[in-house]
Amino acid sequence: MKAIIVIYTNRKITSIKDMGAMKRYTFNTEADLKEGDMVKSPTYLTPLQVVKVLDRPFKYYNQTTGELSDIYTSTNQWVIRTLVIAPEPTDIVYGSLMPL
């Protein structure tokens, strides 16, 4: 498992200046991704471009500072979601049990 940092974009961006102006998001993944890879997901309207691959996963992302951490220290932290790359088409429907 590793962490990736992505931006949401409809076209591949190569300019570091343009990338730097965009908000970044983090996912943990087992997928063999590299910087520049474009990923589409039915969960998001806009494709994701991988801008950084880190060598290990993290638990939290601070939306204010951008800091990645394994320790919860701020209400600005969010749990990092896992991104799974699956071949298309996929007929998998995900669900969870609701308490009665």
N, C-alpha and C positions, 0 to 999 in steps of 0.2 A: 504494500500500500504506500502511496505517495500523495503529496498535495500538488494541485495545479492551480495556477492563477489564470483567470480568463477575463476577456472583455466580451461584451455582446456587440456584434457587428454583422451587417449583411454582406460585407466584402472584406477580404483579407487586407489587413493594414500592415504595412511594412515600415512606416516612418515611426521611429521611437518618439518623436515629438507628438505625433498624433495619438499614439498609444498612451503616452503620459497624461494626456488631457482627458482620458476616459476613465470612468469608474471601474474598479477591478473587483472581481468576485473569486472566491476560493472553493474548490471541491476536493475531496479525497477520492482517489481512484486506484484501481488495480490495473487499469488499461495501460497499454504501452503507447503513450502519447508523447509528442515532442513539441517544442515551441513552433508556432506557426500552424499547427493542425487546426482544422475547422471541424466543429462538432455540431450536428443538429439534433434537437430533441423535441418530442411532442409536448414537453412540459413548458417550453419557452417559445415565444413567437420569433425571436431573433437567434441566429446561430451564435455559437461561442467560439472564440479564437483563443487558443492556448498561448499565453505570453510568457509563462515561466513554469518550469517543472522543478519541484523541490524533492529532495531525496527521502522525505518522511512525511507521514500524515500529521495533522494537528487536529485538536478538538474544537477550538474556538477561533472566531474571527472578530476583531473589534472593528465595527463599521465606522467609527470616528477616526481612529488612528491607523487602521490597516494592519495592526499587529496580529500575528498568529500566536496562539498559546495553547497549552494543555491544561492550564489552570484558570478557573473562572474568577476574575478579579473586578469585573465591571458590568453594569447593566447594559452597556453598549456592545457587549459580546453576544454573538450568535453561534449556535452549534453549526459546524461545517457539515454540509450534506455530502453524501457519497454519489459520485457519478459512475454509472455502469454503462459501458459501451456494448451494445448488442447488435447483431446483424439484422438487417431489414429484410422483409417485414417481420415485425414481432407481433404475435398474437397473445402476448402476456398482458393480463390485467392485474394490477396490484391493488390490494385491499388490506384492511386491518379490522380486527374484531372490535366492535363497540361494546362498552360495558352495558349490562342490562339494568 
